[in-house]
């Protein structure tokens, strides 16, 4: 879901979004006499916004790298989100519409799957009057957005000499290097072992 389809986002959220950050999903607290509480799912993090009177607000964000799990309790009347992150960060948002809560947890799952190498797991426990969804981030959360760049010298130092020997032999067998080059490099590699 793009930003155009979301309810009008409060200025306090727009102020904190990074220039190229996209809001994938936004929902606000269902029942409230106060200003609304918002849960926003972006392509980088989960944002919680509690608007207060006179322009005050509480803003909390958990980047996906620090997210540990999301628990959504879907009841008959409403739903509650409990978002847990590293460093004992817990965000709670209650009284949300059941269908919107389902869409939000799927948006979080999709956002995580877009940047995680391992797929995100969701456990669903369905009772007679409620459902509990638990979304857990993979143990090894390696993002696709961060380049796995290593300078060539660092990469060579970490590579096993036996692996280098195998690659060298393959190059020789394919005719890429001459016998003299092969023998010279092979001797150097054997000294490293």
HELIX and SHEET records of a PDB file:
HELIX    1   1 UNK A    3  UNK A    5  5                                   3    
HELIX    2   2 UNK A   11  UNK A   16  1                                   6    
HELIX    3   3 UNK A   53  UNK A   55  5                                   3    
HELIX    4   4 UNK A   64  UNK A   66  5                                   3    
HELIX    5   5 UNK A   98  UNK A  115  1                                  18    
HELIX    6   6 UNK A  152  UNK A  158  1                                   7    
HELIX    7   7 UNK A  161  UNK A  173  1                                  13    
HELIX    8   8 UNK A  179  UNK A  192  1                                  14    
SHEET    1   A 4 UNK A  23  UNK A  28  0                                        
SHEET    2   A 4 UNK A  37  UNK A  42 -1                                        
SHEET    3   A 4 UNK A  45  UNK A  51 -1                                        
SHEET    4   A 4 UNK A  57  UNK A  63 -1                                        
SHEET    1   B 5 UNK A  89  UNK A  96  0                                        
SHEET    2   B 5 UNK A  79  UNK A  85 -1                                        
SHEET    3   B 5 UNK A  67  UNK A  74 -1                                        
SHEET    4   B 5 UNK A 131  UNK A 136 -1                                        
SHEET    5   B 5 UNK A 121  UNK A 126 -1                                        
END                                                                             
